[in-house]
Amino acid sequence: MTTLETPATVMVTESCRVAVVSIWHGPTTYKSDRISVKRAGGGGKRITVKWNHELDTMTNHAEAIKQYLELMNWGGHWRIGSTDTGAVAVWVGGE
């Protein structure tokens, strides 16, 4: 973790982490419900996870985000909150 000092002596800590977003995609003629997960702001990998109809909405998003974090090998504690199109996860510390 890198710590930078600004001229106003405010400490800014950079964790090199980004937010992760998940978006629900409804069924089409060829594909069933699914969730895509990627870094907020673009760039990096993107995965698509099939919707599990045995789980509720938030659990589906949490499971998809968990798969993404495991793929990226990003540990630590993450908080997940819902959005109008899916969910967002932010790193809150730990390794």
C-alpha positions as a Markdown table, in Angstrom:
| # | Residue | x | y | z |
|---|---|---|---|---|
| 1 | Met | 0.0 | 0.0 | 0.0 |
| 2 | Thr | 1.4 | 3.4 | -1.0 |
| 3 | Thr | 0.9 | 6.5 | 1.1 |
| 4 | Leu | 1.3 | 9.9 | -0.5 |
| 5 | Glu | 1.5 | 13.3 | 1.2 |
| 6 | Thr | -0.2 | 16.3 | -0.5 |
| 7 | Pro | 1.2 | 19.8 | 0.0 |
| 8 | Ala | -1.6 | 20.4 | 2.5 |
| 9 | Thr | -0.2 | 17.5 | 4.6 |
| 10 | Val | -3.3 | 15.5 | 4.0 |
| 11 | Met | -2.5 | 11.8 | 4.0 |
| 12 | Val | -3.9 | 9.9 | 1.0 |
| 13 | Thr | -3.7 | 6.2 | 1.0 |
| 14 | Glu | -3.9 | 4.3 | -2.3 |
| 15 | Ser | -4.9 | 0.7 | -1.9 |
| 16 | Cys | -4.6 | -0.1 | -5.7 |
| 17 | Arg | -8.1 | -1.5 | -5.4 |
| 18 | Val | -11.1 | -0.5 | -7.5 |
| 19 | Ala | -14.8 | -0.9 | -7.1 |
| 20 | Val | -16.4 | -3.9 | -8.8 |
| 21 | Val | -19.9 | -3.7 | -10.4 |
| 22 | Ser | -22.3 | -6.4 | -11.4 |
| 23 | Ile | -25.2 | -6.0 | -13.8 |
| 24 | Trp | -28.2 | -8.2 | -14.4 |
| 25 | His | -29.0 | -9.1 | -18.0 |
| 26 | Gly | -32.4 | -10.5 | -18.7 |
| 27 | Pro | -33.1 | -13.5 | -20.9 |
| 28 | Thr | -33.0 | -13.3 | -24.6 |
| 29 | Thr | -34.0 | -15.7 | -27.4 |
| 30 | Tyr | -30.6 | -17.5 | -27.0 |
| 31 | Lys | -29.5 | -16.9 | -23.4 |
| 32 | Ser | -31.0 | -17.1 | -20.0 |
| 33 | Asp | -30.7 | -14.6 | -17.2 |
| 34 | Arg | -27.1 | -13.8 | -16.3 |
| 35 | Ile | -24.9 | -11.4 | -14.4 |
| 36 | Ser | -21.8 | -9.7 | -15.8 |
| 37 | Val | -19.1 | -8.5 | -13.4 |
| 38 | Lys | -16.2 | -6.1 | -14.1 |
| 39 | Arg | -14.1 | -3.3 | -12.6 |
| 40 | Ala | -15.9 | 0.0 | -12.3 |
| 41 | Gly | -14.7 | 2.4 | -14.8 |
| 42 | Gly | -13.8 | -0.3 | -17.3 |
| 43 | Gly | -10.6 | -2.1 | -18.1 |
| 44 | Gly | -9.5 | -5.5 | -16.9 |
| 45 | Lys | -11.4 | -8.7 | -17.1 |
| 46 | Arg | -15.1 | -9.2 | -17.3 |
| 47 | Ile | -17.0 | -12.4 | -16.4 |
| 48 | Thr | -20.5 | -13.6 | -17.0 |
| 49 | Val | -22.2 | -15.8 | -14.5 |
| 50 | Lys | -25.5 | -17.7 | -15.0 |
| 51 | Trp | -28.4 | -16.6 | -12.8 |
| 52 | Asn | -29.3 | -19.1 | -10.1 |
| 53 | His | -33.1 | -19.1 | -9.7 |
| 54 | Glu | -32.8 | -20.8 | -6.3 |
| 55 | Leu | -31.1 | -17.7 | -4.9 |
| 56 | Asp | -32.5 | -14.2 | -4.3 |
| 57 | Thr | -31.4 | -11.2 | -6.3 |
| 58 | Met | -28.7 | -9.9 | -3.8 |
| 59 | Thr | -27.3 | -13.4 | -3.2 |
| 60 | Asn | -27.0 | -13.9 | -7.0 |
| 61 | His | -25.0 | -10.7 | -7.3 |
| 62 | Ala | -22.9 | -11.4 | -4.3 |
| 63 | Glu | -22.0 | -14.9 | -5.6 |
| 64 | Ala | -21.1 | -13.5 | -9.0 |
| 65 | Ile | -18.9 | -10.8 | -7.4 |
| 66 | Lys | -17.2 | -13.4 | -5.3 |
| 67 | Gln | -16.3 | -15.4 | -8.4 |
| 68 | Tyr | -14.8 | -12.3 | -9.9 |
| 69 | Leu | -12.8 | -11.5 | -6.8 |
| 70 | Glu | -11.5 | -15.0 | -6.6 |
| 71 | Leu | -10.5 | -14.9 | -10.4 |
| 72 | Met | -8.6 | -11.7 | -9.8 |
| 73 | Asn | -7.1 | -13.0 | -6.6 |
| 74 | Trp | -8.3 | -10.0 | -4.7 |
| 75 | Gly | -8.6 | -10.8 | -1.0 |
| 76 | Gly | -9.7 | -8.7 | 1.9 |
| 77 | His | -13.1 | -7.6 | 3.1 |
| 78 | Trp | -15.5 | -6.2 | 0.6 |
| 79 | Arg | -18.9 | -4.5 | 1.1 |
| 80 | Ile | -21.7 | -5.1 | -1.4 |
| 81 | Gly | -24.6 | -2.8 | -2.0 |
| 82 | Ser | -27.4 | -2.8 | -4.5 |
| 83 | Thr | -27.8 | -0.4 | -7.4 |
| 84 | Asp | -30.6 | 0.1 | -9.8 |
| 85 | Thr | -29.0 | -2.3 | -12.4 |
| 86 | Gly | -27.3 | -4.7 | -10.1 |
| 87 | Ala | -24.7 | -4.3 | -7.3 |
| 88 | Val | -21.4 | -2.7 | -6.5 |
| 89 | Ala | -18.6 | -4.0 | -4.2 |
| 90 | Val | -15.9 | -1.9 | -2.6 |
| 91 | Trp | -12.8 | -3.0 | -0.7 |
| 92 | Val | -12.9 | -2.0 | 2.9 |
| 93 | Gly | -9.6 | -3.5 | 4.1 |
| 94 | Gly | -7.7 | -6.6 | 5.1 |
| 95 | Glu | -5.9 | -9.1 | 2.9 |
